């Protein structure tokens, strides 16, 4: 199933914990104040009170509203995300975006996961990493050229799918402009950074995974 970016108050999105598209329930937050000696209680699972608020800890002291925080919980794995109410911004977990295609080389997977790790903090930096990933991927595929532009041109000769060509050009343009201040500003464009990671997976599926599946099928025959 396609990746659905986490969004404040969205009924369903791809959970950053289990990577499953699932229903999400949003709750305002309350927290019980308790003595330091009862700190272990804080480690207990969060619970819902009679007013529909999530409560952290189980001390017997008073409630206080944390009106600036909202928690969403995944129906599938019960993993939780923490949001800033004012900015409607996801602040936990930091890693977001689609998981890398497992057929990618390990060093590219490492770069991909780094791009995922900063997509919320620096979408512009994540987009620049996407361009680096594309360069590494084309070298891995044996596509020659003295620049990314030339490698893409040489790859186009081997690729018949026009949409795939467009995907590569998208990565080239956005990734290149993302590292030149004043040309394009992606620092607030999280959706674009995530879309670029999606495109990398599309390329990997077409150029690596499909060939691997065909090879395995032929071997089994």
LUMGUDREN-578536 format. One line per field, with one value per residue: residue in one letter; x, y, z of N, C-alpha, C in turn. Coordinates in nm, 3 decimals, m for minus. Layout:
<nodes>
aa: [A  ...]
nc1: [X  ...]
nc2: [Y  ...]
nc3: [Z  ...]
cac1: [X  ...]
cac2: [Y  ...]
cac3: [Z  ...]
cc1: [X  ...]
cc2: [Y  ...]
cc3: [Z  ...]
</nodes>
This chain:
<nodes>
aa: [X  X  X  X  X  X  X  X  X  X  X  X  X  X  X  X  X  X  X  X  X  X  X  X  X  X  X  X  X  X  X  X  X  X  X  X  X  X  X  X  X  X  X  X  X  X  X  X  X  X  X  X  X  X  X  X  X  X  X  X  X  X  X  X  X  X  X  X  X  X  X  X  X  X  X  X  X  X  X  X  X  X  X  X  X  X  X  X  X  X  X  X  X  X  X  X  X  X  X  X  X  X  X  X  X  X  X  X  X  X  X  X  X  X  X  X  X  X  X  X  X  X  X  X  X  X  X  X  X  X  X  X  X  X  X  X  X  X  X  X  X  X  X  X  X  X  X  X  X  X  X  X  X  X  X  X  X  X  X  X  X  X  X  X  X  X  X  X  X  X  X  X  X  X  X  X  X  X  X  X  X  X  X  X  X  X  X  X  X  X  X  X  X  X  X  X  X  X  X  X  X  X  X  X  X  X  X  X  X  X  X  X  X  X  X  X  X  X  X  X  X]
nc1: [0.084  0.044  0.249  0.121  0.143  0.194  m0.042  m0.180  m0.474  m0.569  m0.763  m0.650  m0.322  0.016  0.166  0.441  0.570  0.497  0.474  0.238  m0.061  m0.307  m0.595  m0.615  m0.633  m0.695  m0.602  m0.645  m0.409  m0.345  m0.166  m0.057  0.068  0.326  0.510  0.871  0.952  0.762  0.822  0.844  0.588  0.537  0.629  0.441  0.189  0.018  m0.305  m0.660  m0.873  m1.187  m1.277  m1.198  m0.936  m0.587  m0.385  m0.082  0.105  0.017  m0.030  m0.165  m0.207  m0.282  m0.447  m0.316  m0.359  m0.200  m0.212  m0.088  m0.010  m0.086  m0.182  m0.162  m0.282  m0.203  m0.424  m0.347  m0.086  m0.071  0.121  0.240  0.212  0.339  0.216  0.251  0.011  m0.030  0.126  0.051  0.231  0.431  0.624  0.728  0.749  1.077  1.167  1.031  0.837  0.856  0.965  1.287  1.335  1.404  1.577  1.768  2.118  2.321  2.460  2.320  2.070  2.131  2.178  1.923  1.769  1.880  1.789  1.519  1.522  1.568  1.365  1.152  1.280  1.451  1.346  1.459  1.728  1.684  1.586  1.815  1.977  1.834  1.898  2.169  2.141  2.022  2.234  2.420  2.270  2.246  2.513  2.555  2.393  2.545  2.541  2.689  2.861  2.962  2.832  2.532  2.320  2.404  2.421  2.153  2.051  2.178  2.066  1.800  1.801  1.791  1.555  1.212  0.982  0.805  0.713  0.888  1.120  1.045  1.028  1.298  1.406  1.271  1.384  1.647  1.625  1.495  1.660  1.910  1.860  1.797  2.033  2.138  2.128  1.874  1.776  1.568  1.334  1.305  1.273  1.046  0.888  0.778  0.621  0.709  0.972  0.922  0.787  0.995  1.149  0.971  0.981  1.240  1.213  1.035  1.196  1.388  1.229  1.155  1.402  1.559  1.421  1.216  1.366  1.505  1.297  1.207  1.437  1.453  1.218  1.271  1.485  1.360  1.197]
nc2: [m0.120  0.231  0.492  0.704  1.021  1.120  1.328  1.600  1.539  1.371  1.097  0.850  0.728  0.640  0.466  0.575  0.390  0.115  0.115  0.067  0.147  0.281  0.334  0.629  0.762  1.064  1.247  1.491  1.587  1.498  1.513  1.344  1.477  1.360  1.224  1.198  0.952  0.784  0.747  0.528  0.468  0.633  0.503  0.322  0.208  0.461  0.585  0.621  0.873  0.948  1.164  1.152  1.214  1.150  1.006  1.027  0.820  0.704  0.819  0.952  1.216  1.556  1.650  1.808  2.006  1.963  2.165  2.226  1.999  1.709  1.372  1.103  0.775  0.466  0.237  m0.014  m0.097  0.031  0.218  0.549  0.895  1.223  1.549  1.900  2.123  2.393  2.440  2.223  2.019  1.730  1.596  1.373  1.033  1.131  1.019  0.980  0.929  0.703  0.359  0.234  0.066  m0.273  m0.399  m0.223  m0.126  m0.159  0.075  0.274  0.238  0.318  0.593  0.663  0.614  0.808  1.036  1.004  1.038  1.308  1.440  1.572  1.764  1.900  1.938  2.039  1.959  1.685  1.655  1.720  1.503  1.306  1.352  1.284  1.013  0.927  0.967  0.777  0.546  0.530  0.495  0.248  0.095  0.090  0.297  0.519  0.841  1.184  1.353  1.404  1.476  1.374  1.104  1.046  1.097  0.892  0.673  0.700  0.608  0.342  0.298  0.259  0.350  0.636  0.774  0.694  0.819  1.084  1.081  1.051  1.291  1.467  1.414  1.491  1.769  1.886  1.794  1.905  2.182  2.213  2.232  2.475  2.780  3.028  2.959  2.766  2.712  2.473  2.432  2.430  2.250  1.970  1.767  1.754  1.661  1.404  1.296  1.277  1.074  0.867  0.851  0.755  0.495  0.400  0.400  0.212  m0.016  m0.059  m0.079  m0.258  m0.443  m0.564  m0.694  m0.871  m1.031  m1.149  m1.290  m1.472  m1.612  m1.732  m1.895  m2.074  m2.208]
nc3: [0.000  m0.067  0.072  0.322  0.429  0.770  0.927  1.104  1.282  1.085  0.972  0.903  0.847  0.740  0.988  1.179  1.336  1.284  1.012  0.877  0.705  0.888  1.105  1.304  1.629  1.792  2.081  2.341  2.598  2.936  3.245  3.533  3.830  4.036  4.319  4.312  4.402  4.305  4.044  3.876  3.809  3.600  3.382  3.313  3.077  2.886  2.969  2.924  3.050  3.221  3.083  2.825  2.784  2.744  2.990  3.161  3.371  3.707  3.953  4.264  4.271  4.161  3.845  3.555  3.273  2.962  2.738  2.504  2.375  2.179  2.141  1.915  1.847  1.708  1.565  1.488  1.587  1.825  1.870  1.947  1.850  1.901  1.898  1.834  1.930  1.858  1.624  1.481  1.436  1.394  1.647  1.762  1.664  1.535  1.294  0.977  0.678  0.389  0.422  0.317  0.002  0.035  m0.139  m0.217  m0.217  0.083  0.172  0.044  0.155  0.413  0.371  0.285  0.515  0.676  0.547  0.597  0.872  0.911  0.788  0.909  1.060  0.882  0.589  0.354  0.369  0.361  0.101  m0.046  0.022  m0.108  m0.373  m0.369  m0.312  m0.549  m0.730  m0.631  m0.672  m0.952  m1.022  m0.903  m1.067  m1.288  m1.471  m1.685  m1.696  m1.666  m1.503  m1.308  m1.471  m1.724  m1.666  m1.622  m1.876  m2.018  m1.893  m1.966  m2.224  m2.187  m2.064  m2.106  m1.994  m1.967  m1.744  m1.548  m1.632  m1.590  m1.313  m1.239  m1.340  m1.175  m0.924  m0.981  m1.040  m0.809  m0.603  m0.673  m0.673  m0.411  m0.271  m0.325  m0.199  m0.223  m0.469  m0.462  m0.205  0.022  0.288  0.446  0.325  0.376  0.264  m0.001  0.033  0.133  m0.085  m0.269  m0.158  m0.193  m0.472  m0.514  m0.416  m0.608  m0.837  m0.754  m0.731  m0.998  m1.134  m0.991  m0.811  m0.970  m1.170  m1.009  m0.911  m1.150  m1.222  m1.008  m1.051  m1.299  m1.226  m1.056  m1.232]
cac1: [0.000  0.122  0.276  0.037  0.217  0.124  m0.097  m0.258  m0.618  m0.604  m0.823  m0.561  m0.196  0.116  0.221  0.588  0.623  0.477  0.471  0.109  m0.166  m0.409  m0.674  m0.546  m0.721  m0.627  m0.647  m0.573  m0.324  m0.337  m0.059  m0.065  0.189  0.347  0.643  0.980  0.959  0.665  0.856  0.822  0.451  0.538  0.665  0.325  0.123  m0.074  m0.443  m0.761  m0.957  m1.331  m1.305  m1.144  m0.799  m0.484  m0.320  0.048  0.130  m0.099  m0.020  m0.293  m0.206  m0.376  m0.431  m0.291  m0.373  m0.093  m0.297  m0.010  0.025  m0.190  m0.127  m0.239  m0.248  m0.228  m0.514  m0.286  0.024  m0.084  0.229  0.185  0.282  0.315  0.199  0.233  m0.121  m0.023  0.182  0.003  0.357  0.473  0.753  0.776  0.893  1.136  1.175  0.907  0.860  0.849  1.083  1.360  1.324  1.507  1.670  1.873  2.245  2.318  2.504  2.211  1.967  2.174  2.150  1.778  1.721  1.922  1.695  1.394  1.542  1.571  1.261  1.071  1.365  1.508  1.303  1.554  1.841  1.639  1.579  1.952  2.021  1.766  1.977  2.289  2.099  2.002  2.366  2.474  2.191  2.282  2.647  2.536  2.333  2.642  2.511  2.806  2.839  3.045  2.743  2.401  2.242  2.445  2.383  2.009  2.033  2.220  1.970  1.678  1.813  1.762  1.425  1.103  0.870  0.819  0.689  1.012  1.210  0.999  1.064  1.442  1.426  1.221  1.488  1.763  1.597  1.470  1.779  2.016  1.823  1.788  2.162  2.181  2.042  1.822  1.716  1.439  1.330  1.230  1.290  0.917  0.809  0.798  0.554  0.796  1.085  0.872  0.757  1.122  1.184  0.881  1.030  1.357  1.162  0.977  1.310  1.448  1.137  1.159  1.535  1.626  1.332  1.148  1.464  1.535  1.183  1.209  1.550  1.416  1.115  1.338  1.565  1.268  1.149]
cac2: [0.000  0.353  0.566  0.821  1.103  1.158  1.464  1.630  1.514  1.283  0.974  0.736  0.754  0.537  0.479  0.577  0.279  m0.016  0.136  0.020  0.248  0.241  0.438  0.701  0.833  1.179  1.280  1.592  1.521  1.542  1.438  1.348  1.512  1.260  1.234  1.132  0.813  0.708  0.770  0.406  0.472  0.708  0.411  0.242  0.255  0.572  0.540  0.722  0.900  0.956  1.282  1.132  1.261  1.053  1.038  0.962  0.792  0.662  0.869  0.993  1.362  1.629  1.656  1.938  1.992  2.004  2.204  2.245  1.869  1.615  1.241  1.013  0.636  0.376  0.126  m0.144  m0.137  0.112  0.316  0.683  1.012  1.345  1.665  2.033  2.170  2.525  2.430  2.099  1.961  1.605  1.612  1.238  1.016  1.217  0.949  0.976  0.896  0.560  0.275  0.210  m0.063  m0.361  m0.445  m0.123  m0.157  m0.118  0.212  0.360  0.227  0.403  0.732  0.677  0.625  0.939  1.134  0.989  1.085  1.455  1.498  1.664  1.874  1.974  1.884  2.082  1.868  1.554  1.659  1.715  1.366  1.228  1.366  1.203  0.874  0.900  0.954  0.648  0.440  0.520  0.434  0.107  0.031  0.089  0.403  0.605  0.982  1.268  1.434  1.341  1.499  1.282  0.968  1.033  1.087  0.758  0.576  0.715  0.525  0.203  0.294  0.292  0.407  0.782  0.820  0.672  0.927  1.204  1.066  1.079  1.435  1.535  1.402  1.569  1.912  1.928  1.768  2.000  2.316  2.215  2.260  2.608  2.879  3.135  2.907  2.711  2.700  2.354  2.409  2.407  2.165  1.832  1.676  1.737  1.575  1.267  1.252  1.241  0.941  0.776  0.835  0.667  0.359  0.364  0.368  0.086  m0.124  m0.084  m0.109  m0.364  m0.546  m0.639  m0.783  m0.975  m1.122  m1.224  m1.383  m1.579  m1.693  m1.811  m1.997  m2.176  m2.289]
cac3: [0.000  m0.077  0.195  0.348  0.524  0.892  0.923  1.224  1.276  0.974  1.025  0.881  0.776  0.763  1.123  1.179  1.415  1.220  0.866  0.826  0.696  0.986  1.168  1.412  1.723  1.851  2.216  2.420  2.698  3.076  3.312  3.678  3.902  4.140  4.381  4.241  4.448  4.226  3.903  3.797  3.759  3.474  3.275  3.278  2.954  2.899  2.983  2.893  3.165  3.196  3.002  2.691  2.775  2.777  3.116  3.180  3.512  3.783  4.090  4.323  4.284  4.077  3.701  3.494  3.127  2.873  2.626  2.382  2.321  2.138  2.111  1.829  1.871  1.595  1.596  1.454  1.676  1.947  1.881  1.958  1.798  1.980  1.810  1.891  1.890  1.797  1.489  1.418  1.391  1.455  1.715  1.796  1.645  1.433  1.166  0.903  0.538  0.357  0.445  0.192  m0.066  0.093  m0.243  m0.236  m0.148  0.223  0.193  m0.001  0.258  0.525  0.332  0.280  0.653  0.727  0.489  0.673  1.009  0.919  0.702  0.989  1.109  0.770  0.459  0.252  0.378  0.316  m0.046  m0.096  0.037  m0.211  m0.495  m0.348  m0.324  m0.691  m0.791  m0.591  m0.733  m1.093  m1.028  m0.870  m1.184  m1.396  m1.568  m1.696  m1.719  m1.581  m1.420  m1.286  m1.594  m1.829  m1.626  m1.645  m2.021  m2.060  m1.843  m2.043  m2.344  m2.149  m1.997  m2.197  m1.919  m1.962  m1.606  m1.474  m1.673  m1.520  m1.172  m1.228  m1.360  m1.055  m0.822  m1.022  m1.029  m0.671  m0.521  m0.707  m0.629  m0.265  m0.210  m0.367  m0.135  m0.307  m0.591  m0.422  m0.060  0.061  0.431  0.509  0.238  0.419  0.171  m0.118  0.072  0.143  m0.221  m0.332  m0.107  m0.264  m0.609  m0.508  m0.405  m0.738  m0.923  m0.708  m0.765  m1.142  m1.186  m0.916  m0.756  m1.076  m1.232  m0.911  m0.909  m1.275  m1.214  m0.916  m1.117  m1.401  m1.159  m1.002  m1.344]
cc1: [0.088  0.139  0.183  0.103  0.135  0.080  m0.188  m0.407  m0.662  m0.654  m0.729  m0.436  m0.100  0.182  0.373  0.650  0.614  0.473  0.346  0.013  m0.281  m0.482  m0.596  m0.649  m0.640  m0.689  m0.574  m0.503  m0.343  m0.227  m0.076  0.070  0.206  0.488  0.746  0.991  0.864  0.697  0.831  0.680  0.444  0.564  0.550  0.261  0.029  m0.216  m0.538  m0.848  m1.103  m1.370  m1.246  m1.005  m0.703  m0.409  m0.190  0.071  0.003  m0.087  m0.156  m0.302  m0.295  m0.345  m0.393  m0.291  m0.247  m0.159  m0.221  0.027  m0.099  m0.120  m0.220  m0.189  m0.292  m0.317  m0.448  m0.182  0.020  0.038  0.172  0.276  0.245  0.317  0.195  0.101  m0.114  0.021  0.129  0.121  0.388  0.611  0.809  0.689  0.946  1.139  1.037  0.939  0.860  0.977  1.155  1.331  1.436  1.608  1.777  2.001  2.245  2.358  2.396  2.096  2.002  2.146  1.999  1.722  1.763  1.828  1.561  1.405  1.535  1.455  1.172  1.151  1.417  1.467  1.400  1.677  1.805  1.633  1.718  2.009  1.957  1.843  2.106  2.256  2.081  2.137  2.428  2.401  2.228  2.421  2.637  2.480  2.426  2.616  2.627  2.766  2.920  2.964  2.612  2.313  2.274  2.410  2.234  1.981  2.069  2.123  1.840  1.681  1.779  1.625  1.316  0.987  0.891  0.801  0.814  1.115  1.173  1.037  1.211  1.470  1.378  1.325  1.608  1.741  1.582  1.594  1.888  1.984  1.819  1.921  2.217  2.087  1.999  1.758  1.578  1.443  1.242  1.228  1.159  0.832  0.835  0.737  0.639  0.911  1.041  0.841  0.884  1.170  1.097  0.933  1.153  1.313  1.100  1.088  1.371  1.359  1.147  1.294  1.604  1.530  1.265  1.243  1.498  1.422  1.180  1.320  1.517  1.312  1.178  1.419  1.477  1.212  1.253]
cc2: [0.125  0.419  0.686  0.901  1.133  1.304  1.484  1.615  1.430  1.150  0.854  0.784  0.640  0.560  0.477  0.459  0.145  m0.008  0.078  0.138  0.205  0.361  0.499  0.773  0.943  1.213  1.404  1.520  1.583  1.459  1.453  1.385  1.413  1.272  1.156  0.985  0.724  0.714  0.647  0.403  0.542  0.615  0.319  0.293  0.372  0.518  0.654  0.744  0.914  1.072  1.271  1.188  1.148  1.099  0.959  0.942  0.758  0.703  0.914  1.145  1.425  1.616  1.797  1.920  2.041  2.043  2.222  2.113  1.787  1.484  1.167  0.871  0.551  0.261  m0.009  m0.187  m0.066  0.201  0.457  0.789  1.132  1.464  1.793  2.089  2.301  2.517  2.312  2.020  1.834  1.622  1.478  1.135  1.105  1.151  0.941  0.942  0.746  0.488  0.250  0.073  m0.155  m0.412  m0.341  m0.167  m0.097  0.027  0.311  0.355  0.315  0.551  0.759  0.696  0.757  1.048  1.126  1.052  1.237  1.520  1.595  1.786  1.962  1.909  1.920  1.993  1.728  1.548  1.653  1.574  1.276  1.235  1.283  1.055  0.836  0.881  0.818  0.533  0.420  0.460  0.285  0.030  0.030  0.192  0.502  0.750  1.065  1.362  1.360  1.358  1.397  1.137  0.945  1.019  0.948  0.651  0.580  0.627  0.379  0.187  0.339  0.362  0.558  0.836  0.802  0.778  1.056  1.199  1.099  1.227  1.514  1.531  1.489  1.718  1.955  1.906  1.869  2.138  2.326  2.249  2.396  2.713  2.987  3.086  2.850  2.686  2.582  2.335  2.385  2.307  2.018  1.734  1.650  1.643  1.429  1.212  1.209  1.103  0.835  0.747  0.744  0.522  0.310  0.323  0.233  m0.032  m0.161  m0.136  m0.226  m0.477  m0.629  m0.738  m0.899  m1.078  m1.209  m1.328  m1.502  m1.672  m1.785  m1.925  m2.110  m2.264  m2.389]
cc3: [0.000  0.060  0.206  0.460  0.649  0.888  1.043  1.197  1.156  1.030  1.011  0.808  0.806  0.898  1.117  1.253  1.341  1.068  0.801  0.816  0.786  1.041  1.285  1.499  1.792  1.986  2.268  2.535  2.835  3.140  3.462  3.737  4.017  4.196  4.301  4.279  4.369  4.077  3.817  3.741  3.624  3.355  3.236  3.151  2.982  2.901  2.952  3.015  3.124  3.105  2.861  2.672  2.809  2.900  3.127  3.328  3.587  3.929  4.139  4.335  4.177  3.928  3.660  3.343  3.056  2.742  2.496  2.316  2.286  2.104  2.016  1.851  1.752  1.638  1.576  1.557  1.811  1.972  1.881  1.897  1.885  1.886  1.891  1.839  1.813  1.651  1.410  1.361  1.467  1.517  1.765  1.726  1.534  1.298  1.102  0.759  0.516  0.393  0.313  0.134  m0.016  m0.010  m0.275  m0.166  m0.007  0.243  0.148  0.098  0.377  0.495  0.332  0.422  0.717  0.674  0.561  0.811  1.019  0.843  0.779  1.034  0.995  0.637  0.347  0.251  0.331  0.164  m0.107  m0.086  m0.070  m0.343  m0.486  m0.364  m0.470  m0.761  m0.758  m0.659  m0.880  m1.110  m1.000  m0.989  m1.304  m1.504  m1.569  m1.724  m1.622  m1.494  m1.404  m1.409  m1.701  m1.794  m1.651  m1.795  m2.071  m2.011  m1.923  m2.168  m2.315  m2.087  m2.092  m2.127  m1.903  m1.821  m1.520  m1.507  m1.599  m1.372  m1.150  m1.244  m1.238  m0.945  m0.855  m0.997  m0.884  m0.584  m0.547  m0.654  m0.476  m0.199  m0.253  m0.308  m0.234  m0.435  m0.563  m0.272  m0.023  0.212  0.503  0.432  0.268  0.321  0.048  m0.085  0.081  0.005  m0.293  m0.285  m0.173  m0.405  m0.614  m0.499  m0.536  m0.835  m0.884  m0.743  m0.912  m1.189  m1.115  m0.880  m0.865  m1.143  m1.139  m0.907  m1.035  m1.274  m1.123  m0.978  m1.220  m1.338  m1.105  m1.113  m1.389]
</nodes>
